[in-house]
């Protein structure tokens, strides 16, 4: 399957998701600068969502650059990942309206978990596609990604889930802090060769 078309389709979907997210930002009725303060919870949620998609896109680009061809399994895993990502604008908007409310934060957590499962499945399918294409070095590059190693370590994943559930029960707003820390310290720790790709 043509890798370029899958990447272009993915880029378009992610661009639309980011556009929807910023359209949820409401223009204040007042012209006083203080009127923007009502939007601060959404701005926080939006900033985390934007960072989320930016880091995810970079990792996605890295994995696809390492891969020569796309199998049906990769194609459908990529669609599942985009489907999970498409819930982010709704989760972001709802959290923006209730930053410390259990319902929105729980929904955001569920979207994040669905996204994580979809991303891990996509990573596994890309590893298998590279192994089938006799490209063990490409498969190993994907396996060596910090995000891949984190998601394949059930102890770390279980710890994150338990911490998130405890936080959701007692102080829901901290859920966004956990997500932000995972994005920064797991997702945004890129392989050294990630800025040397020629695709």
N, C-alpha and C positions, 0 to 999 in steps of 0.2 A: 504494500500500500504506500502511496506517496506521502512521505513524512512531512513535506512542506505544507500540504493541504491541511493535515491534522494540526500542525503548529499554527497555521494561519487562522483556522477555525477556533482554536483554543484562545489565541490572542484576542480575537474579536469578541468572544464570549466574556472574557475577563474584562475587556474594555467596557463592555455594556454593563457588567456588574458594578464596576467602579463609578460609571456615570449615574446609575440608579442610586448608588449610595450618596453621592453628593447632591442629587436632586431632592433627597429627603431633608436636606438642610434648608430650613424655612427662613425667608427674608423677614426681618423684624418689621412690624408696622410703624414703629417709632424711628425717628432719625437720631435719637440719643445713643451714644456709644454703649451706654449701660444696657440697652435693649438686647444686645447680643449675648448678655450673660445667661439668658434663659436657654440659649442653645449650647452652652458649655458641656452639659452631659452628652449631647449628641456629638459635639466636636471630639470629645475624648473617645467615644465609641467609634466614630468615623476614622480617627487617626489610627486606632488599633486595627480596624478592618483594612485600612489602606496598607499599613505595614504588613499585615497578614498576607494580603494578595501580592504585594511587591516581593516579599521573600519567597512565597510559593512559586511565583512566576520564574524567579531567578533559578530556583532548584529544578523546576520543570524544564526550563531551557537547557540547563546543564545535562540532565538525564537524556533529553532528546538529542542533544548535540553528540552525545556519546554513542547514540544508536543509529544504525544505518537504515534499517527498515522497520516498518510498523506491522505487527500481526493483527489479526482480528481481536485477539484478547487484549492487546494494548489499546486498540481503538475503543473497545467497549469499556475498558477500565478507565480510560481518559474521559469518556462521556460520563461515567459514574462520578468521577472526581469533579467534573464541571457541574454536574447536577447538585452535588453536595455543596460546592462553592456558591451556587446560585441562591442558596438560602441565606447567605451572609448579609445582603441588604436588609432583609426582614429582621434578622436577629439584631443587626446594628441599630436599626431604627427603633425597635422595641426597647432595647437596653438604653438607648438615648433618652427614652421617655421615662424609664424607671431604673436608673443606674444601680440602685441598692434594693431592687425588688426581686423576690425569689422567682417569680414566673418568667420574666424576661431573661434573667441570668441563667436559669435552668435551661431555657430554650437555646440560648447561646452556647451553653455547655454541650447540649445534645447535637447542635449543628457542628461544633468543633470536633466532637467525637466521630460523627458521621464523616466529616471531611478527613479526619486522620485515618480512618479505616479505608476510605476510598483512595487516599494518597498512598498508603502502604501497599494496597493491592496493585495500583498503577506501577509503583516501584518494583514490585515482585515480577509483574508481567514484562517490564522493560529488562530486568535482569535475565529472565528466561529467553526473551527475544535475542539478546546479545549472546547468550550461551548457545542458542540454536544456530546463530550466525557465525559461530566459532570466533567470538570476540571476548575471550575471558577477561582481558584487561578492562574492557568497557563495563562488563558485568561487575568486576571487582571495584571499579571506580564508584559505581552506584551504591554497592554494598558498603563502601567505606564512608559514605556521607553520614555526618553526625545524626541527621534526622532519621535516616534509615536504621542506624544502629540503635537509636533511642526507641523507635517504634518496634523493633524486633526484640527488645529487651522487656519481657513481661513484668519483671520486678519494677522497673522504672515507670512503665505504663500503669501498673496497678497502684503504685504510690501516688501518681498524678491523679488518678480517678478517685482514690480515697480522699486525698487532700481537697479535691474540687467538691466532692459531696459534703464534706465537713464544712467547708467555706460556704457553700450554698445554703446550708441549714442555719449557720450562725451569723455570717456577714457576707451576703451575696455579692456586694461590689468588689470584693477581693478576687472573685472569679476572673474578672478582666485583668487583674494584676498577674494572676497565674498564667493566663493566655499570653500576655505581653512578655513575661519572662521566658516562656517556652519559645516564643517566636524569636526573641533576641539571642538566647543562649543555646538553643537547639537548632531551630530553623535557619538562622542567619549565620551559622558557623559553616562556611562553605569550604569545599575542597580547594587546595592550593592552586590547582590547575583550572579553576573555574573562570578565571579571567584570561585564559590563554586558548580559548576554543575558537576554531575557525569553521563555522557552520553557516 
